[in-house]
Amino acid sequence: MLEAEVLEERIRDGLGEVSHLVIRDLTGTKDHWDALVVSAAFAGKTPIEQHQMVYAALGELMAGPVHALALKTYTPESWAKLEG
Amino acid sequence: MEDTLRDRIQGIIEGDDVVLFMKGNKHFPQCGFSATVVEVLRRSGSEFQDVNVLEDPAIRQGIKEFSNWPTIPQLYVRGKFVGGCDIIREMYEKGELDAVLSAKES
């Protein structure tokens, strides 16, 4: 059984700098998640590349334990604009 | 990934302007994420070829390696990977998707 903390740790380790991270278990079954990730590491990357970075951080977890992961990725700048 | 499988996938994405690898087909999506992309494409008025990965385990696995993208659905426009469900939905909401889809007219 996967815990949100495991996903969080993987994403933080994989991306290096994460300024904001929210992970939600959508179904209560710990296999359908959504994640909001704000990281300076996304700067200059396309949305496809940003999502690939998160998938890479999760590695083998994407091939089984994580059945679904809805992703929203932002740079600190784009996140601030959205919040503002 | 084997060359034969890579060639097969290449052939599929080059076979039509807009190709959606999905779970189920465009009439009966079998996953909420796939259904979302079908709906978005329908609203955009775009013709597209659907590829049901549930009917082809080799494609289901192969397409993930092909674009270094571990999830289904995957949308390709004129041979280029455009994104998965979240990215397509976001492009649609920002009004960017039509430009990507309709560029085929030029």
N, CA and C atoms of all chains as a GROMACS GRO file, in nm:
protein
  570
    1MET      N    1   0.084  -0.121   0.000
    1MET     CA    2   0.000   0.000   0.000
    1MET      C    3   0.088   0.125   0.000
    2LEU      N    4   0.057   0.211  -0.092
    2LEU     CA    5   0.136   0.332  -0.109
    2LEU      C    6   0.082   0.442  -0.018
    3GLU      N    7   0.174   0.514   0.046
    3GLU     CA    8   0.132   0.628   0.127
    3GLU      C    9   0.169   0.757   0.056
    4ALA      N   10   0.091   0.860   0.083
    4ALA     CA   11   0.117   0.990   0.019
    4ALA      C   12   0.259   1.038   0.050
    5GLU      N   13   0.307   1.004   0.171
    5GLU     CA   14   0.441   1.050   0.210
    5GLU      C   15   0.550   0.993   0.118
    6VAL      N   16   0.527   0.871   0.071
    6VAL     CA   17   0.625   0.808  -0.018
    6VAL      C   18   0.632   0.884  -0.150
    7LEU      N   19   0.515   0.916  -0.204
    7LEU     CA   20   0.510   0.992  -0.329
    7LEU      C   21   0.576   1.129  -0.310
    8GLU      N   22   0.544   1.190  -0.197
    8GLU     CA   23   0.598   1.323  -0.168
    8GLU      C   24   0.750   1.319  -0.162
    9GLU      N   25   0.802   1.219  -0.091
    9GLU     CA   26   0.947   1.207  -0.076
    9GLU      C   27   1.014   1.186  -0.211
   10ARG      N   28   0.955   1.098  -0.294
   10ARG     CA   29   1.011   1.070  -0.426
   10ARG      C   30   1.015   1.197  -0.512
   11ILE      N   31   0.905   1.270  -0.510
   11ILE     CA   32   0.898   1.391  -0.593
   11ILE      C   33   0.998   1.495  -0.544
   12ARG      N   34   1.006   1.513  -0.412
   12ARG     CA   35   1.102   1.611  -0.358
   12ARG      C   36   1.246   1.570  -0.389
   13ASP      N   37   1.276   1.442  -0.372
   13ASP     CA   38   1.412   1.394  -0.400
   13ASP      C   39   1.445   1.407  -0.549
   14GLY      N   40   1.348   1.372  -0.632
   14GLY     CA   41   1.371   1.369  -0.775
   14GLY      C   42   1.388   1.506  -0.837
   15LEU      N   43   1.311   1.602  -0.789
   15LEU     CA   44   1.315   1.736  -0.849
   15LEU      C   45   1.417   1.827  -0.783
   16GLY      N   46   1.456   1.793  -0.661
   16GLY     CA   47   1.554   1.876  -0.592
   16GLY      C   48   1.490   1.991  -0.516
   17GLU      N   49   1.432   2.085  -0.592
   17GLU     CA   50   1.370   2.198  -0.524
   17GLU      C   51   1.220   2.199  -0.549
   18VAL      N   52   1.146   2.185  -0.442
   18VAL     CA   53   1.000   2.187  -0.451
   18VAL      C   54   0.948   2.287  -0.348
   19SER      N   55   0.885   2.394  -0.396
   19SER     CA   56   0.841   2.498  -0.302
   19SER      C   57   0.699   2.475  -0.252
   20HIS      N   58   0.623   2.396  -0.329
   20HIS     CA   59   0.486   2.370  -0.285
   20HIS      C   60   0.443   2.235  -0.342
   21LEU      N   61   0.382   2.152  -0.258
   21LEU     CA   62   0.345   2.018  -0.303
   21LEU      C   63   0.220   1.973  -0.229
   22VAL      N   64   0.117   1.941  -0.307
   22VAL     CA   65  -0.006   1.889  -0.247
   22VAL      C   66  -0.039   1.758  -0.316
   23ILE      N   67  -0.049   1.651  -0.237
   23ILE     CA   68  -0.084   1.521  -0.293
   23ILE      C   69  -0.213   1.474  -0.229
   24ARG      N   70  -0.307   1.434  -0.314
   24ARG     CA   71  -0.436   1.388  -0.262
   24ARG      C   72  -0.467   1.248  -0.311
   25ASP      N   73  -0.519   1.170  -0.219
   25ASP     CA   74  -0.570   1.038  -0.251
   25ASP      C   75  -0.716   1.056  -0.294
   26LEU      N   76  -0.742   1.038  -0.424
   26LEU     CA   77  -0.873   1.076  -0.478
   26LEU      C   78  -0.984   0.979  -0.440
   27THR      N   79  -0.948   0.855  -0.418
   27THR     CA   80  -1.050   0.752  -0.400
   27THR      C   81  -1.046   0.685  -0.262
   28GLY      N   82  -0.944   0.721  -0.183
   28GLY     CA   83  -0.929   0.657  -0.053
   28GLY      C   84  -0.869   0.517  -0.064
   29THR      N   85  -0.825   0.482  -0.186
   29THR     CA   86  -0.771   0.347  -0.208
   29THR      C   87  -0.620   0.349  -0.229
   30LYS      N   88  -0.561   0.469  -0.217
   30LYS     CA   89  -0.416   0.484  -0.226
   30LYS      C   90  -0.357   0.436  -0.359
   31ASP      N   91  -0.434   0.447  -0.466
   31ASP     CA   92  -0.379   0.418  -0.599
   31ASP      C   93  -0.421   0.519  -0.705
   32HIS      N   94  -0.521   0.602  -0.672
   32HIS     CA   95  -0.561   0.710  -0.764
   32HIS      C   96  -0.532   0.842  -0.695
   33TRP      N   97  -0.436   0.916  -0.753
   33TRP     CA   98  -0.386   1.036  -0.685
   33TRP      C   99  -0.398   1.158  -0.773
   34ASP      N  100  -0.394   1.273  -0.709
   34ASP     CA  101  -0.357   1.390  -0.787
   34ASP      C  102  -0.250   1.467  -0.712
   35ALA      N  103  -0.169   1.536  -0.788
   35ALA     CA  104  -0.056   1.608  -0.730
   35ALA      C  105  -0.042   1.745  -0.793
   36LEU      N  106  -0.020   1.842  -0.707
   36LEU     CA  107   0.011   1.978  -0.752
   36LEU      C  108   0.155   2.002  -0.710
   37VAL      N  109   0.239   2.031  -0.807
   37VAL     CA  110   0.382   2.044  -0.780
   37VAL      C  111   0.431   2.181  -0.827
   38VAL      N  112   0.493   2.255  -0.737
   38VAL     CA  113   0.553   2.383  -0.773
   38VAL      C  114   0.703   2.371  -0.753
   39SER      N  115   0.779   2.388  -0.861
   39SER     CA  116   0.923   2.370  -0.850
   39SER      C  117   0.997   2.462  -0.946
   40ALA      N  118   1.107   2.520  -0.897
   40ALA     CA  119   1.192   2.603  -0.983
   40ALA      C  120   1.258   2.519  -1.092
   41ALA      N  121   1.264   2.388  -1.069
   41ALA     CA  122   1.325   2.298  -1.168
   41ALA      C  123   1.244   2.295  -1.298
   42PHE      N  124   1.118   2.340  -1.294
   42PHE     CA  125   1.033   2.339  -1.413
   42PHE      C  126   1.060   2.457  -1.506
   43ALA      N  127   1.137   2.552  -1.459
   43ALA     CA  128   1.160   2.674  -1.538
   43ALA      C  129   1.218   2.641  -1.675
   44GLY      N  130   1.158   2.697  -1.778
   44GLY     CA  131   1.209   2.678  -1.913
   44GLY      C  132   1.171   2.545  -1.977
   45LYS      N  133   1.094   2.463  -1.904
   45LYS     CA  134   1.054   2.331  -1.957
   45LYS      C  135   0.912   2.340  -2.013
   46THR      N  136   0.883   2.257  -2.114
   46THR     CA  137   0.747   2.248  -2.164
   46THR      C  138   0.663   2.169  -2.064
   47PRO      N  139   0.530   2.183  -2.073
   47PRO     CA  140   0.444   2.102  -1.984
   47PRO      C  141   0.476   1.952  -1.995
   48ILE      N  142   0.500   1.905  -2.118
   48ILE     CA  143   0.534   1.763  -2.134
   48ILE      C  144   0.659   1.728  -2.054
   49GLU      N  145   0.762   1.813  -2.066
   49GLU     CA  146   0.887   1.787  -1.995
   49GLU      C  147   0.867   1.794  -1.843
   50GLN      N  148   0.783   1.888  -1.799
   50GLN     CA  149   0.758   1.900  -1.654
   50GLN      C  150   0.693   1.773  -1.600
   51HIS      N  151   0.595   1.723  -1.674
   51HIS     CA  152   0.528   1.601  -1.628
   51HIS      C  153   0.624   1.481  -1.634
   52GLN      N  154   0.707   1.479  -1.739
   52GLN     CA  155   0.805   1.370  -1.749
   52GLN      C  156   0.901   1.370  -1.630
   53MET      N  157   0.935   1.489  -1.582
   53MET     CA  158   1.025   1.498  -1.467
   53MET      C  159   0.961   1.438  -1.342
   54VAL      N  160   0.830   1.463  -1.326
   54VAL     CA  161   0.761   1.407  -1.209
   54VAL      C  162   0.749   1.254  -1.224
   55TYR      N  163   0.715   1.211  -1.346
   55TYR     CA  164   0.704   1.066  -1.370
   55TYR      C  165   0.839   0.998  -1.344
   56ALA      N  166   0.946   1.063  -1.389
   56ALA     CA  167   1.079   1.005  -1.370
   56ALA      C  168   1.112   0.994  -1.222
   57ALA      N  169   1.072   1.095  -1.146
   57ALA     CA  170   1.098   1.092  -1.001
   57ALA      C  171   1.024   0.976  -0.935
   58LEU      N  172   0.907   0.945  -0.987
   58LEU     CA  173   0.828   0.837  -0.927
   58LEU      C  174   0.872   0.700  -0.978
   59GLY      N  175   0.941   0.700  -1.092
   59GLY     CA  176   1.003   0.577  -1.143
   59GLY      C  177   0.909   0.460  -1.151
   60GLU      N  178   0.951   0.350  -1.091
   60GLU     CA  179   0.877   0.224  -1.106
   60GLU      C  180   0.739   0.230  -1.038
   61LEU      N  181   0.718   0.328  -0.953
   61LEU     CA  182   0.585   0.339  -0.889
   61LEU      C  183   0.476   0.364  -0.994
   62MET      N  184   0.516   0.427  -1.107
   62MET     CA  185   0.418   0.454  -1.212
   62MET      C  186   0.377   0.327  -1.285
   63ALA      N  187   0.457   0.222  -1.273
   63ALA     CA  188   0.427   0.097  -1.344
   63ALA      C  189   0.361  -0.002  -1.249
   64GLY      N  190   0.250   0.037  -1.190
   64GLY     CA  191   0.182  -0.058  -1.102
   64GLY      C  192   0.112   0.009  -0.985
   65PRO      N  193   0.191   0.044  -0.880
   65PRO     CA  194   0.128   0.098  -0.758
   65PRO      C  195   0.042   0.222  -0.783
   66VAL      N  196   0.091   0.309  -0.872
   66VAL     CA  197   0.012   0.428  -0.905
   66VAL      C  198  -0.072   0.398  -1.030
   67HIS      N  199  -0.200   0.378  -1.011
   67HIS     CA  200  -0.288   0.348  -1.125
   67HIS      C  201  -0.322   0.475  -1.202
   68ALA      N  202  -0.334   0.584  -1.129
   68ALA     CA  203  -0.369   0.711  -1.194
   68ALA      C  204  -0.308   0.825  -1.115
   69LEU      N  205  -0.259   0.922  -1.190
   69LEU     CA  206  -0.201   1.039  -1.126
   69LEU      C  207  -0.234   1.162  -1.211
   70ALA      N  208  -0.324   1.243  -1.160
   70ALA     CA  209  -0.354   1.370  -1.228
   70ALA      C  210  -0.251   1.471  -1.181
   71LEU      N  211  -0.188   1.540  -1.277
   71LEU     CA  212  -0.076   1.627  -1.244
   71LEU      C  213  -0.102   1.772  -1.280
   72LYS      N  214  -0.066   1.861  -1.191
   72LYS     CA  215  -0.056   2.002  -1.224
   72LYS      C  216   0.082   2.050  -1.183
   73THR      N  217   0.154   2.107  -1.278
   73THR     CA  218   0.290   2.150  -1.248
   73THR      C  219   0.304   2.300  -1.276
   74TYR      N  220   0.376   2.368  -1.186
   74TYR     CA  221   0.396   2.512  -1.198
   74TYR      C  222   0.538   2.548  -1.158
   75THR      N  223   0.588   2.654  -1.221
   75THR     CA  224   0.709   2.716  -1.169
   75THR      C  225   0.664   2.809  -1.056
   76PRO      N  226   0.754   2.848  -0.966
   76PRO     CA  227   0.715   2.941  -0.859
   76PRO      C  228   0.650   3.069  -0.916
   77GLU      N  229   0.700   3.115  -1.032
   77GLU     CA  230   0.646   3.237  -1.093
   77GLU      C  231   0.502   3.216  -1.141
   78SER      N  232   0.479   3.107  -1.214
   78SER     CA  233   0.344   3.085  -1.268
   78SER      C  234   0.246   3.053  -1.155
   79TRP      N  235   0.296   2.992  -1.050
   79TRP     CA  236   0.211   2.962  -0.934
   79TRP      C  237   0.172   3.090  -0.863
   80ALA      N  238   0.267   3.182  -0.845
   80ALA     CA  239   0.242   3.310  -0.778
   80ALA      C  240   0.136   3.388  -0.856
   81LYS      N  241   0.146   3.383  -0.989
   81LYS     CA  242   0.050   3.454  -1.074
   81LYS      C  243  -0.091   3.397  -1.054
   82LEU      N  244  -0.097   3.267  -1.043
   82LEU     CA  245  -0.225   3.199  -1.027
   82LEU      C  246  -0.287   3.231  -0.891
   83GLU      N  247  -0.202   3.235  -0.790
   83GLU     CA  248  -0.246   3.264  -0.654
   83GLU      C  249  -0.288   3.409  -0.640
   84GLY      N  250  -0.207   3.496  -0.705
   84GLY     CA  251  -0.224   3.639  -0.692
   84GLY      C  252  -0.364   3.681  -0.730
   85MET      N  253   1.307  -0.128  -2.638
   85MET     CA  254   1.192  -0.165  -2.720
   85MET      C  255   1.239  -0.219  -2.854
   86GLU      N  256   1.174  -0.324  -2.902
   86GLU     CA  257   1.213  -0.383  -3.030
   86GLU      C  258   1.180  -0.290  -3.147
   87ASP      N  259   1.266  -0.296  -3.248
   87ASP     CA  260   1.248  -0.209  -3.364
   87ASP      C  261   1.114  -0.232  -3.434
   88THR      N  262   1.073  -0.360  -3.439
   88THR     CA  263   0.947  -0.391  -3.509
   88THR      C  264   0.830  -0.321  -3.439
   89LEU      N  265   0.834  -0.320  -3.305
   89LEU     CA  266   0.726  -0.255  -3.229
   89LEU      C  267   0.733  -0.103  -3.247
   90ARG      N  268   0.855  -0.050  -3.241
   90ARG     CA  269   0.872   0.093  -3.261
   90ARG      C  270   0.821   0.136  -3.399
   91ASP      N  271   0.853   0.053  -3.501
   91ASP     CA  272   0.808   0.084  -3.637
   91ASP      C  273   0.656   0.078  -3.647
   92ARG      N  274   0.598  -0.018  -3.576
   92ARG     CA  275   0.452  -0.032  -3.577
   92ARG      C  276   0.387   0.093  -3.518
   93ILE      N  277   0.440   0.136  -3.404
   93ILE     CA  278   0.385   0.256  -3.338
   93ILE      C  279   0.404   0.378  -3.427
   94GLN      N  280   0.524   0.389  -3.485
   94GLN     CA  281   0.552   0.501  -3.575
   94GLN      C  282   0.451   0.503  -3.690
   95GLY      N  283   0.422   0.383  -3.743
   95GLY     CA  284   0.327   0.373  -3.852
   95GLY      C  285   0.187   0.418  -3.811
   96ILE      N  286   0.149   0.384  -3.689
   96ILE     CA  287   0.016   0.422  -3.641
   96ILE      C  288   0.005   0.574  -3.624
   97ILE      N  289   0.106   0.634  -3.562
   97ILE     CA  290   0.094   0.779  -3.537
   97ILE      C  291   0.111   0.861  -3.665
   98GLU      N  292   0.173   0.801  -3.765
   98GLU     CA  293   0.185   0.872  -3.892
   98GLU      C  294   0.068   0.842  -3.986
   99GLY      N  295  -0.016   0.746  -3.944
   99GLY     CA  296  -0.126   0.703  -4.029
   99GLY      C  297  -0.241   0.802  -4.036
  100ASP      N  298  -0.253   0.886  -3.933
  100ASP     CA  299  -0.360   0.986  -3.930
  100ASP      C  300  -0.305   1.114  -3.868
  101ASP      N  301  -0.371   1.225  -3.899
  101ASP     CA  302  -0.326   1.353  -3.843
  101ASP      C  303  -0.335   1.356  -3.692
  102VAL      N  304  -0.449   1.305  -3.641
  102VAL     CA  305  -0.471   1.308  -3.497
  102VAL      C  306  -0.497   1.165  -3.449
  103VAL      N  307  -0.413   1.116  -3.359
  103VAL     CA  308  -0.424   0.979  -3.310
  103VAL      C  309  -0.428   0.980  -3.158
  104LEU      N  310  -0.527   0.913  -3.102
  104LEU     CA  311  -0.538   0.905  -2.956
  104LEU      C  312  -0.523   0.759  -2.911
  105PHE      N  313  -0.418   0.733  -2.835
  105PHE     CA  314  -0.401   0.603  -2.770
  105PHE      C  315  -0.479   0.610  -2.640
  106MET      N  316  -0.574   0.520  -2.624
  106MET     CA  317  -0.665   0.530  -2.510
  106MET      C  318  -0.708   0.393  -2.460
  107LYS      N  319  -0.775   0.393  -2.343
  107LYS     CA  320  -0.835   0.269  -2.292
  107LYS      C  321  -0.980   0.269  -2.335
  108GLY      N  322  -1.018   0.165  -2.411
  108GLY     CA  323  -1.149   0.161  -2.472
  108GLY      C  324  -1.142   0.229  -2.608
  109ASN      N  325  -1.258   0.255  -2.668
  109ASN     CA  326  -1.257   0.328  -2.795
  109ASN      C  327  -1.335   0.458  -2.780
  110LYS      N  328  -1.337   0.538  -2.887
  110LYS     CA  329  -1.397   0.671  -2.876
  110LYS      C  330  -1.546   0.665  -2.842
  111HIS      N  331  -1.610   0.553  -2.874
  111HIS     CA  332  -1.752   0.540  -2.843
  111HIS      C  333  -1.775   0.487  -2.702
  112PHE      N  334  -1.683   0.404  -2.655
  112PHE     CA  335  -1.693   0.350  -2.520
  112PHE      C  336  -1.559   0.358  -2.447
  113PRO      N  337  -1.521   0.478  -2.403
  113PRO     CA  338  -1.397   0.489  -2.325
  113PRO      C  339  -1.410   0.407  -2.196
  114GLN      N  340  -1.301   0.341  -2.157
  114GLN     CA  341  -1.306   0.257  -2.038
  114GLN      C  342  -1.222   0.312  -1.925
  115CYS      N  343  -1.199   0.443  -1.929
  115CYS     CA  344  -1.121   0.506  -1.824
  115CYS      C  345  -1.157   0.654  -1.826
  116GLY      N  346  -1.170   0.714  -1.711
  116GLY     CA  347  -1.214   0.853  -1.704
  116GLY      C  348  -1.121   0.950  -1.775
  117PHE      N  349  -0.990   0.922  -1.767
  117PHE     CA  350  -0.894   1.012  -1.830
  117PHE      C  351  -0.906   1.006  -1.983
  118SER      N  352  -0.923   0.884  -2.034
  118SER     CA  353  -0.943   0.867  -2.179
  118SER      C  354  -1.072   0.935  -2.222
  119ALA      N  355  -1.177   0.918  -2.142
  119ALA     CA  356  -1.306   0.977  -2.175
  119ALA      C  357  -1.295   1.130  -2.182
  120THR      N  358  -1.218   1.187  -2.092
  120THR     CA  359  -1.200   1.333  -2.091
  120THR      C  360  -1.139   1.382  -2.222
  121VAL      N  361  -1.035   1.314  -2.269
  121VAL     CA  362  -0.969   1.358  -2.392
  121VAL      C  363  -1.062   1.339  -2.512
  122VAL      N  364  -1.137   1.228  -2.516
  122VAL     CA  365  -1.234   1.207  -2.625
  122VAL      C  366  -1.333   1.323  -2.628
  123GLU      N  367  -1.382   1.359  -2.511
  123GLU     CA  368  -1.481   1.467  -2.502
  123GLU      C  369  -1.423   1.600  -2.550
  124VAL      N  370  -1.300   1.629  -2.508
  124VAL     CA  371  -1.234   1.753  -2.549
  124VAL      C  372  -1.215   1.757  -2.701
  125LEU      N  373  -1.174   1.644  -2.759
  125LEU     CA  374  -1.153   1.638  -2.904
  125LEU      C  375  -1.285   1.655  -2.977
  126ARG      N  376  -1.388   1.596  -2.921
  126ARG     CA  377  -1.520   1.606  -2.982
  126ARG      C  378  -1.566   1.752  -2.982
  127ARG      N  379  -1.547   1.820  -2.870
  127ARG     CA  380  -1.587   1.961  -2.861
  127ARG      C  381  -1.506   2.047  -2.956
  128SER      N  382  -1.383   2.005  -2.980
  128SER     CA  383  -1.298   2.081  -3.071
  128SER      C  384  -1.334   2.052  -3.217
  129GLY      N  385  -1.423   1.955  -3.235
  129GLY     CA  386  -1.467   1.920  -3.370
  129GLY      C  387  -1.360   1.849  -3.450
  130SER      N  388  -1.267   1.788  -3.380
  130SER     CA  389  -1.156   1.725  -3.450
  130SER      C  390  -1.183   1.578  -3.481
  131GLU      N  391  -1.155   1.541  -3.606
  131GLU     CA  392  -1.157   1.400  -3.642
  131GLU      C  393  -1.032   1.337  -3.580
  132PHE      N  394  -1.045   1.216  -3.528
  132PHE     CA  395  -0.924   1.150  -3.477
  132PHE      C  396  -0.937   0.999  -3.485
  133GLN      N  397  -0.820   0.936  -3.494
  133GLN     CA  398  -0.814   0.790  -3.494
  133GLN      C  399  -0.792   0.744  -3.350
  134ASP      N  400  -0.877   0.654  -3.303
  134ASP     CA  401  -0.857   0.600  -3.169
  134ASP      C  402  -0.784   0.466  -3.176
  135VAL      N  403  -0.697   0.442  -3.079
  135VAL     CA  404  -0.625   0.315  -3.069
  135VAL      C  405  -0.649   0.261  -2.929
  136ASN      N  406  -0.720   0.149  -2.921
  136ASN     CA  407  -0.753   0.091  -2.791
  136ASN      C  408  -0.638   0.005  -2.740
  137VAL      N  409  -0.564   0.056  -2.642
  137VAL     CA  410  -0.447  -0.017  -2.592
  137VAL      C  411  -0.487  -0.143  -2.514
  138LEU      N  412  -0.611  -0.147  -2.468
  138LEU     CA  413  -0.655  -0.265  -2.392
  138LEU      C  414  -0.663  -0.388  -2.483
  139GLU      N  415  -0.672  -0.364  -2.613
  139GLU     CA  416  -0.681  -0.476  -2.708
  139GLU      C  417  -0.544  -0.518  -2.758
  140ASP      N  418  -0.439  -0.448  -2.716
  140ASP     CA  419  -0.306  -0.477  -2.769
  140ASP      C  420  -0.198  -0.451  -2.663
  141PRO      N  421  -0.166  -0.554  -2.586
  141PRO     CA  422  -0.070  -0.539  -2.475
  141PRO      C  423   0.066  -0.485  -2.521
  142ALA      N  424   0.109  -0.524  -2.642
  142ALA     CA  425   0.240  -0.478  -2.690
  142ALA      C  426   0.238  -0.326  -2.712
  143ILE      N  427   0.132  -0.278  -2.773
  143ILE     CA  428   0.118  -0.134  -2.793
  143ILE      C  429   0.102  -0.063  -2.659
  144ARG      N  430   0.025  -0.123  -2.570
  144ARG     CA  431  -0.001  -0.061  -2.439
  144ARG      C  432   0.130  -0.034  -2.366
  145GLN      N  433   0.221  -0.130  -2.368
  145GLN     CA  434   0.350  -0.113  -2.302
  145GLN      C  435   0.443  -0.028  -2.389
  146GLY      N  436   0.442  -0.057  -2.520
  146GLY     CA  437   0.535   0.008  -2.610
  146GLY      C  438   0.517   0.158  -2.619
  147ILE      N  439   0.392   0.203  -2.618
  147ILE     CA  440   0.367   0.346  -2.634
  147ILE      C  441   0.420   0.425  -2.514
  148LYS      N  442   0.428   0.358  -2.399
  148LYS     CA  443   0.481   0.425  -2.280
  148LYS      C  444   0.630   0.453  -2.296
  149GLU      N  445   0.700   0.356  -2.355
  149GLU     CA  446   0.844   0.374  -2.377
  149GLU      C  447   0.870   0.468  -2.494
  150PHE      N  448   0.782   0.460  -2.593
  150PHE     CA  449   0.799   0.537  -2.715
  150PHE      C  450   0.814   0.686  -2.686
  151SER      N  451   0.730   0.736  -2.597
  151SER     CA  452   0.733   0.880  -2.566
  151SER      C  453   0.782   0.909  -2.425
  152ASN      N  454   0.840   0.807  -2.359
  152ASN     CA  455   0.883   0.825  -2.222
  152ASN      C  456   0.770   0.886  -2.140
  153TRP      N  457   0.654   0.826  -2.152
  153TRP     CA  458   0.533   0.877  -2.087
  153TRP      C  459   0.458   0.758  -2.031
  154PRO      N  460   0.452   0.743  -1.898
  154PRO     CA  461   0.406   0.616  -1.840
  154PRO      C  462   0.255   0.598  -1.831
  155THR      N  463   0.179   0.692  -1.885
  155THR     CA  464   0.034   0.680  -1.869
  155THR      C  465  -0.040   0.688  -2.002
  156ILE      N  466  -0.162   0.636  -2.001
  156ILE     CA  467  -0.258   0.641  -2.111
  156ILE      C  468  -0.372   0.730  -2.060
  157PRO      N  469  -0.431   0.817  -2.137
  157PRO     CA  470  -0.420   0.838  -2.281
  157PRO      C  471  -0.297   0.919  -2.324
  158GLN      N  472  -0.266   0.908  -2.454
  158GLN     CA  473  -0.162   0.987  -2.517
  158GLN      C  474  -0.214   1.037  -2.652
  159LEU      N  475  -0.198   1.167  -2.675
  159LEU     CA  476  -0.246   1.226  -2.800
  159LEU      C  477  -0.129   1.264  -2.890
  160TYR      N  478  -0.140   1.226  -3.017
  160TYR     CA  479  -0.039   1.260  -3.117
  160TYR      C  480  -0.105   1.339  -3.229
  161VAL      N  481  -0.042   1.448  -3.268
  161VAL     CA  482  -0.091   1.528  -3.380
  161VAL      C  483   0.020   1.538  -3.483
  162ARG      N  484  -0.010   1.493  -3.604
  162ARG     CA  485   0.088   1.489  -3.713
  162ARG      C  486   0.221   1.430  -3.666
  163GLY      N  487   0.212   1.317  -3.598
  163GLY     CA  488   0.331   1.242  -3.561
  163GLY      C  489   0.402   1.290  -3.435
  164LYS      N  490   0.349   1.398  -3.376
  164LYS     CA  491   0.418   1.455  -3.259
  164LYS      C  492   0.334   1.434  -3.133
  165PHE      N  493   0.400   1.392  -3.026
  165PHE     CA  494   0.332   1.372  -2.898
  165PHE      C  495   0.291   1.508  -2.841
  166VAL      N  496   0.163   1.522  -2.811
  166VAL     CA  497   0.112   1.652  -2.762
  166VAL      C  498   0.091   1.651  -2.611
  167GLY      N  499   0.053   1.535  -2.556
  167GLY     CA  500   0.037   1.530  -2.411
  167GLY      C  501  -0.059   1.421  -2.367
  168GLY      N  502  -0.073   1.413  -2.236
  168GLY     CA  503  -0.170   1.323  -2.174
  168GLY      C  504  -0.292   1.403  -2.132
  169CYS      N  505  -0.376   1.342  -2.052
  169CYS     CA  506  -0.505   1.401  -2.017
  169CYS      C  507  -0.493   1.541  -1.957
  170ASP      N  508  -0.405   1.557  -1.859
  170ASP     CA  509  -0.396   1.686  -1.789
  170ASP      C  510  -0.353   1.797  -1.882
  171ILE      N  511  -0.254   1.768  -1.966
  171ILE     CA  512  -0.200   1.870  -2.057
  171ILE      C  513  -0.303   1.906  -2.164
  172ILE      N  514  -0.371   1.804  -2.219
  172ILE     CA  515  -0.471   1.829  -2.323
  172ILE      C  516  -0.586   1.913  -2.265
  173ARG      N  517  -0.630   1.876  -2.146
  173ARG     CA  518  -0.740   1.950  -2.084
  173ARG      C  519  -0.699   2.095  -2.058
  174GLU      N  520  -0.576   2.112  -2.011
  174GLU     CA  521  -0.528   2.247  -1.983
  174GLU      C  522  -0.518   2.329  -2.113
  175MET      N  523  -0.468   2.265  -2.220
  175MET     CA  524  -0.459   2.335  -2.349
  175MET      C  525  -0.598   2.376  -2.396
  176TYR      N  526  -0.694   2.286  -2.376
  176TYR     CA  527  -0.831   2.315  -2.417
  176TYR      C  528  -0.887   2.433  -2.338
  177GLU      N  529  -0.864   2.431  -2.206
  177GLU     CA  530  -0.917   2.538  -2.121
  177GLU      C  531  -0.853   2.672  -2.152
  178LYS      N  532  -0.728   2.670  -2.195
  178LYS     CA  533  -0.659   2.794  -2.230
  178LYS      C  534  -0.687   2.836  -2.374
  179GLY      N  535  -0.761   2.752  -2.447
  179GLY     CA  536  -0.792   2.784  -2.586
  179GLY      C  537  -0.676   2.760  -2.681
  180GLU      N  538  -0.582   2.678  -2.637
  180GLU     CA  539  -0.463   2.654  -2.720
  180GLU      C  540  -0.474   2.530  -2.807
  181LEU      N  541  -0.571   2.446  -2.775
  181LEU     CA  542  -0.576   2.315  -2.842
  181LEU      C  543  -0.617   2.326  -2.989
  182ASP      N  544  -0.712   2.415  -3.017
  182ASP     CA  545  -0.761   2.430  -3.154
  182ASP      C  546  -0.647   2.461  -3.250
  183ALA      N  547  -0.557   2.549  -3.206
  183ALA     CA  548  -0.446   2.587  -3.293
  183ALA      C  549  -0.358   2.466  -3.326
  184VAL      N  550  -0.335   2.383  -3.225
  184VAL     CA  551  -0.253   2.264  -3.246
  184VAL      C  552  -0.323   2.167  -3.341
  185LEU      N  553  -0.452   2.150  -3.320
  185LEU     CA  554  -0.528   2.053  -3.402
  185LEU      C  555  -0.551   2.103  -3.543
  186SER      N  556  -0.578   2.232  -3.557
  186SER     CA  557  -0.620   2.283  -3.687
  186SER      C  558  -0.504   2.320  -3.778
  187ALA      N  559  -0.385   2.320  -3.724
  187ALA     CA  560  -0.269   2.354  -3.807
  187ALA      C  561  -0.257   2.258  -3.924
  188LYS      N  562  -0.325   2.142  -3.912
  188LYS     CA  563  -0.319   2.042  -4.019
  188LYS      C  564  -0.380   2.094  -4.149
  189GLU      N  565  -0.468   2.196  -4.135
  189GLU     CA  566  -0.534   2.249  -4.254
  189GLU      C  567  -0.437   2.325  -4.343
  190SER      N  568  -0.330   2.376  -4.283
  190SER     CA  569  -0.241   2.463  -4.360
  190SER      C  570  -0.152   2.384  -4.453
   0.00000   0.00000   0.00000
